[in-house]
């Protein structure tokens, strides 16, 4: 199964809803990585693709006139940088942003190492925002798989076969069920109860405190 590793059990878990083509999610990557490292031994983490560009809304990169200004804001707030290869991709403008393909690729990686879903999501985003690679390209996903000790052939077969689109659709449906309509979204779930945590711009120390508070609320 390539869908989100979320159950209906009572054990709490952090669910990170992102989209691989979301610049604000890329900006949140450094903080969520530290947050995951600091807390993964006491609470499970899941990562779910939200579906930013789907259906009829699959724009070319060049058609999104707000991207340059938005990326400058992301950099100012979070400190991340966008690579020259991404800038060249933006100048060219022809790349189609297809969140379903990107979500299928991410699900292919997650299926092999669900416990490393957070760093795998960050690694995939770096291929776009730093290296200027299309996340619709199976070769990009294969390269991320190899770099992270996963089976590249298996990842490509998953992404391009029936499993990839099915896992992407499951992710999008689950994100909608959570009410996660903006990305990134960070939630703590336990059974049918949930608490939303702040995301972009929140210091890691504060995220830890908010997690403590959420776990306390869900245990009450």
NORDAZI-V78716 format. One record per run of one state. SS is the DSSP state (a for helix, b for strand, c for the rest). FROM is the first residue (numbers start at 1). TO is the last residue. If there is no record, write none. Layout:
# NORDAZI-V78716
((SS	FROM	TO) (SS	FROM	TO))
This chain:
# NORDAZI-V78716
((c	1	12) (b	13	18) (c	19	22) (a	23	39) (c	40	43) (b	44	49) (c	50	59) (b	60	60) (a	61	63) (c	64	66) (a	67	78) (c	79	83) (a	84	92) (c	93	95) (b	96	96) (c	97	98) (a	99	112) (c	113	113) (a	114	129) (c	130	137) (a	138	147) (c	148	151) (a	152	160) (c	161	161) (a	162	178) (c	179	184) (b	185	190) (c	191	192) (b	193	197) (c	198	203) (a	204	219) (c	220	220))
